[in-house]
Amino acid sequence: MNDSQIRSAERALSVGMWLIVFGAMLYSVLTVTPLMAAHTPNAWDWTAPILPLVVDAAVVIVVRLDSALARLGGRGGRWPIVLRWMTGGMTLALNVGDSALLRDMVGVAVHGVAPLLLIVTAETGLAYRRAIAAAVTALETRQRDEREAARKAAAERVEAADRRAREQRDHEAQVAREQREHEARLAREQAEREERARREEREHTEARERQERAERERRDQEREQQQREHERREREAAERREHERQQRIERERRERQERTERAARERAALLAAGPATEKQPEERARATARAAFEAGLPVRTAAELTGWSTGWVSSRYQELRDNPTPAPRVLEGATS
């Protein structure tokens, strides 16, 4: 059974209960007034309806307060029970009193129907309301657990996606680094082969050419050393840039995760506040409506949380569907 069905059952119980109460009150006034008039001085006959009205007013108080306590899940102790049974017994006694004095058992049975029905209905309605309140509490607990599980699953999916993207970037960087090292090694090997060929050729030349060749070799070695030093500096700079890029990516990921968790906590704080006892300020009401919309709550529940009308909340929902902008910062009071 969902929330709307539970509320429909509670409304049906309330309507039926009050129909029985007011019917029994009207019947009691019409039945008891002649009895009171017969036992009241003639000058005070006009006071005859007062006693049944007083007793029936006590019945209304008992039924109304029992309904409120049951909806809140509380118990009033033994005095409400005493008042409930005392008013029921008084109503029964006053209704059957005239027939009992006349020893009319049929009249006693007939006039006892309404007060007995009222007594039993009051007890039964209280039990029903307590059961409905327990069912509503269980339903809200289950819905809250489901929302929390969905939020955790979404956070895990986001984290897994970030991890896969980071691993992909690391892999691409490693492949590029290996490619550069391979090209540098090929270049060095090619240079060594060329140098070896020149050296073999120079061995067959004259002494003067050997001296010139030695000078050229010295210059070539210096050039190669400078080239290797330049390549080493380039590799170090590339590694430093890659390290800085990884740090920046990790910092952005943490900031994004912190923003997501903070928004989720602010939403949970707004939704955990419960039904508003009075109409919230518009800025906070808009934040509560957005939180309810993102949590997938119905319009009626969002209206209860904000204290605004369902029409106003429906308009905010439509705005959020038509223009899904980033969630605004929630008021400081929403998390208190």
Helices and strands as residue ranges (DSSP letters): H 3-38, G 42-47, H 50-72, H 78-101, H 105-202, H 207-272, H 282-295, H 299-306, H 310-322, G 332-335
